[in-house]
Amino acid sequence: MTSATRIYERRWQMLAVLSLSMMIIGLDNTIVNVALPAIQTDLGFDTANLQWVINGYTLLFGGFLLLGGRAADLFGRKKLFLIGITLFTTSSLLVGLSSSQETLILFRALQGLGAALVSPAALSIITTTFAEGAERTKALAAWGAIAASGSAFGLLLGGVLTEAFSWPFIF
């Protein structure tokens, strides 16, 4: 196998990892919706505060998305991607272990921040790795399709996991 072939294969493997990360972010955004009634019951949320389980994530994700893109430019795409994945994964674990409303909302917000770092870094890595034209178009199409599938799959998986186990398992 030539060096050029290995680099070519490595780029597509990297695309698979980047796409999977975006799928998980999309999945996490929708999977919670199905588990909200169980979370409300277990942690004693009232209806007014239950919205913060979703809004904490969404506000930090949307609020820091542009900053995440700029940070990727300043500090490096790979570095920021790894920081974002670490923050997202760690906060996911902590959300699942939450035993109070406050910690659940706090860690959900940190998940949103991690997602805001991962998303622009992943997209930037793809656009700088794949040559402009047909190759980049294929890579972006695959990335977008896999990311979108996470949002759709989250609704189904959320119901299955919440029903079979309990809400912490969705995280």
Disulfide bonds with the S-S distance in Angstrom:
none
